């Protein structure tokens, strides 16, 4: 367990006159910008910001012995659904808002304790959740949110339940409440209004579903294009006017073509993409978030008989191709960030091992999981590096992940988590 150096005067672990969040972390091997690890050195943190790497800037500050561990920036999971904790969409769709909020808070804390200090929730959190975490009301990572994902009637976000005639489902993966933007839209006028409504609600991102999905209640399929090109174009145009980036749930085919041509910022999943599509993504600077772990987890649920037959069939078809998009994107030079998707809270970091198994170099995976995610989220100037001037969101690991990325398949790969210079788990 990491503890402050007992030789220094301490107040609850930190010396006066320095405020909590100010200390020197000794004997650590910090991750470099190349995804490697530097020799043992000291890191000086002042008021939660890295003040110095390698020399002692505060000689009288309290000291923490890093015990020779590996120091990485806090991880970024850029595709989470904090409101998902069961594979049953019907269960989530019928949940009341109070229970949903408590589940979101629990999942946010789980992510932080894993070492995920940055997260982007694309469909199940809103500005209230984001701001509640940032204010300290509940513990969690620095969050960016999209509000409910936008989809067409009969598409991936349409949770219509014919048995109770619930049109377009009241909330899909989020409970409905006054002021929440629409999530099932058709035509360019409805799309423009929906995007404006989301922006009014305070979102950081817009998420569109331009293809079908694996768990859709309406029986659509991942190869099906959803939304016309003009609908996607209008969404990106309207969001861009407000400085809001767009993430596209897209597996491949025409729906992915539309997302690329419209100029989205990131493509989520991409399991059915072609080499030509990867090349166009690279040319336009569009990111890929592969989400390999969710397909594996859903395949296990399918084998256990815990998914509807139609969803199980789709999952079994897609899993054979899962990982190929990583190879194509890497060859084309597409930037990759790390995302886990739904029902994986607590297992999120397994995605790093899966990306390595799919062919990415371990150092590139570490970059994607830290600085890459921060840059995609628009936080690259303050997060994602162990360097002076950066916020000290960081983790310590006893094992060198470059030697064995399967360490991320273990229950607790990280020993200590820092958030803004404070130890939040050790």
N, C-alpha and C positions, 0 to 999 in steps of 0.2 A: 504493500500500500504506500502510495506517495504521501509523504508528510513534510511539512516545512522543517528546515534544519533547526534542531533543538538548540544549537549554539547561539542563534539569533534571538533577541527579545521578541516575543510574539504576543499578539492579541487575537485570540481565536485563529491562530495559525499565521497571522501576518504581523509584521513589526510596525510599530509607530516610529516616526510620524507618517509613514507611507500609508495611503488608504488601501483598503482591500482591492486587489487587482493589480498591486504593484509588488514585484518580487524578481528574483533572479532564479531561473531554472537551470541548474547545473547538470553536467554529464548527460547530455542528450545528443542524438544524431538527427539533425533536422533534415527534412525532405527538401531537395533542391528543385529549381524550376524545371529540371530535366527528368524529374521523377526518380532521382537517385537519393542516396543518403550521405551527407557530409560527415566527416570525422566528428568525434565527440567535441562539444563546445557548450557555451552558456548562452542563454536567451534572456535578455532583460525586458521585462514587461512593466509598463508604467500606465496606470489608470486603464488597464485593459487593452492597451496598444503596444505592439512590439516596438521597443525603443532602440534595441541594438541586438545584433547577432554576432557573437564571437568575441566581444570585448565587454568589460564590465563597466557599465555606465552609471550604476548606482551602488557604490561600494558598501553602503550601510543598509541596503535593502535586505529584507528577509530572503532566505535561500531555500530552495526546494531541490532535493537530490533526485535527479531523473534516473539514476541507477543504470545508466547506459542504454536506456530504451530509445526506440525510434519515434521521432516527433513528426507528425504529419498535420497539415491543416485539417480542420474539421471537415467531415465528408458532406457532400451535397447530393441529396436525392431529389432529382428534378421531375419525378413523376410519381407522386404519392396520392393516395386517396385516404385522408385521415378519417373520413366518415364511413369507411368500409371495414368491416370486421367479420364478415360472413360471406360465403359464396352465394347465399340466397338473396338475389335481388328483390324478390317479393318481400322477404323479411325486412330488408332495409327500407323498401318503399313504403311499408306500412308502419314504420317506426315513428313515434312522436318526437317532436323537436327537442324536448328536454333530454330524453335518453340519448339521442343523436349527439347533442352537444357534449355530454359527459364522455361518450365514446371517443369523440374527436380529441378532447383534452387528454384522455388516457393515452391515445395513440401518439399525440404530440410529445408527451413525456417519454414514451418508449423510444421514439426516434432520437431524442436528445441523449438519453442514457446509452444508446448504441454508439454515439459519436457523430451523429448526423446533426450538424449545427446550421445547415441551410436546407430548406425544402421548398419545393414548388408543388402546391396542391392543384391539380388540374381536374376539377369537377366537384369536389366535396367540401370545400371551405370557402368562406367569404371574408370580406374585410373585417368583420367583427371578430372572427377567430384570429386572424392575423394580428389585429390590434390588441386583442386580449393577451396574446403571448408576448408581444413587444412591450406591453405595459407592465408585465410581470404578474398578471392575474393568475396565469398558469404557466408552468415551465414548458419549454418547447424550442424548436429551432427557429431561426429567423425565417419567416414564411413569406412566400409570394403566392397569390391566389388568382384563380380564374372565375370563381363562382361556377354555377352549373354549366356543363358543356352544351354547346348548341348543336342540334341535329334536326333532321327533317321529319315530317310525319311518316311513321312507319320505319324510321331509321334507328340508329344505335342508341340514341338517348330517349326514344319514345317508349316509355314503360307502360303503354296502354294495357289495362287488364280487362279483357272482354267480359269476364265472369261478373265483375261489379261495375262495368261500364265506366271505368275511371279514365276519361279522355286525357291522353298525353301525360298521364301520371302527374300527380300534384307536385312531385319533387324529384323524381328519378333517384339520384344518389344524395340529394339534399332535401330536407323538408321544405315545403312551401311556406312563405311568410310574406307579409306586406313589404313591398319594395324590392323583393327579389326579382331579378330579370327573368324573362321568358326563356325556355330552353328548347322548345319544339317550334321551329319556324319554317315558313315556306315562302319563297319568292324574295326578290331583292328588297322590296319595301319592308317586309317583316324582318328580314335579316338586318337591315340598317337600323331599324327601331330597337331590335333586341340587343345589338352591339352597343348602341347608345345607352340603353337601360343598364346593361352590365357596367359600362364605364361610370354611369351615374352612381351605381352602388359601391364604387371604390375599388374595383378589381385592378390587379396588376397585369393580367394576361387575359386574352380571349382564347377559348378552346373551341375548335370546330371538329365535328366528326365527318370526314369526307369519304369514309368507307364504312361498311358494316363492321361488326365486331364479333367476338366469341361468345359473349354472354347476353346478347340482345334478346329481349323477350319477344320481339316481333318476328324472329326467325330470319332476319337478314344475315348476310354472309360477308366475310372479310373482303371478298373480291368485288362486291357490289359498290359502285360509285354512289355516293350520297351528296346532295347539293349539286347544282349545275356550276359550271365554271363561273358564271356571272354572280351567283350567290356567294361563292367563296371570294371572288374578287372584291365584291362590295364589303364583305366582312373585313378583309385585310385593309382596304382603303379607309373604311370608317375608323378602325382601330388605330391605324397609322396616323390619322389626323390628330388623334389624342395622345400619340406617343406610346401606344400600347402594343406590345408584340402579340403574335398569334401562334398558337400551337395547334397542329393538325393531327388528330387521330387518323392514321392512314396506313393501311396494310400494303397496298400496291394498286396496280391497274390505273384506270381512268381517274379514280378518286385521288390517288397520289399525284398523278400528272396535274390535276387541277390545283392541288395545294402548292406544288412546286411553281407552276406558272403564275399563280396569284402572288407568290412571294411571302409565304409564311416564314416564321422565324425558326420553328422546329417541327420535325416530323416525329410523331410518337409511334413506336412499334416497327413499321416498315418491313415486316417479315417477308412480304411477297415482292419487294422491290427488284428491279432489274439493274444491270450494270449501267445502262443508259440513264436510268432515273438517278442513280447514285452520282453519275457524272454531272447531271444538271443541278443536283443539290449542291455539289462542290462548287460549281461555277457561280451559283447564286448565294453561297455562304450560308446555306440552310443546315441546321444541326440535325443530328439523328439521336433519338433516345430509344435504344433497342428493347428494353424491358424483357429480358430473357427469362427472368425468374418466374414471372407470372404464368408463362406458358407451361413451364415445368410443374408449377404448383397446381394449375388447373388440370393438367394431364393426370396428376396423382389423384385429384378429386374425381376425375372422370373414371379412372380405374376402380376407385372405391364406390362407384355408383352414386356419388353425391352431387352430380350435375344433371340437369335435364338432358334427355337423349339427344336433342338437336344440338345443344351446346357441346356435349361430349364429342359428338361427331366432328364438329368444327375444330375443336381443340386437337383431336388426333390427326386431322389433316395438316394443321399448321405446324405442329411440333416437329415434323420431319424437316421443315425449312428453317426453324428457329436457329439463329446464329449465322445463317448465310448472309443476312443483311449487314452484319458486322464486318464480314470479310469484304463484301462489295464496297461498303462505305470506306473502309480503311484503304483499300486499293485506290479509290477515287480521290481520297484526301478530304472526305467529309469529316467535320468535327463531330465528335461523339461525347455525349454527356451521359451520366448514369441515372437510371430511374428504375423503380421496382414495380410500381402499379399497385393493384388492390390486394387485400387480405394477407399482405406479407409483413406487416409491422412486427418487428422483432427479428425478421430474417432478411431485411433489406440489403445488408452488406454482402449477402451471398451473390448478388449480381456481379460483384467485382471478380469473383472466382469464375463465374460463368462467362464473362467477357474474355477472360484469359483463355479459357477452354475453347472459345470461339475463334481464337487466333490473334487477339490483340496482345501486344507486348505488355508485360506487367507494369513497366514504367509508364506506358501510355494510359493504362487503366487507372493508375494512381492519379495521374494528371487529370483525366476525365472526371474522376470522382471528387476532385477538390477544386483546382483552379478552373477547370472546364465548366463545371456546374455553376461556379460563382459567376463566370463570364456570361454564360447563357442567361442567368437570372438578372444580369445587369449590375452585379456587385463585384466585378473583377478588380475594381480600384481599391477595395477595402477588405476583401475576403479572399481566401483560397491560396495564400502564400505564407510561408514563414520568412518574412522580410520586414525590415523597419517600416513603420507607418501603417502596417496592416493590423486589423483587429485580431486579438489573440483568441480565436476560436481554434482549438487544436486538440489532438488526441495523442496518447502515448501507447505504443505497442511493444511488448517484450520480444516478439518474433519479427524478424525482417520479412515483410511481405514479398519482397522481390525474390526471395529464395523459395517461397512456397505460398502462392496466392490462395491455396486451399485453407489457409488460416482463417479466411473470411467465411468458411463454411462451419466454423466452430461457434459455440454459443456466445462467447465473450472474447472476441479477438482484441478488443481495446481494453486497456487497464484503467486509464484515466481520461476524463473528458473535461476540457476547459471551455467556458463560454465567456467571452469578453474578459478574460483573465481570471475568472472565478472557477474553482474546481466544482463541477456539478455532479461528478461521479468519480469515485476512486475506490 
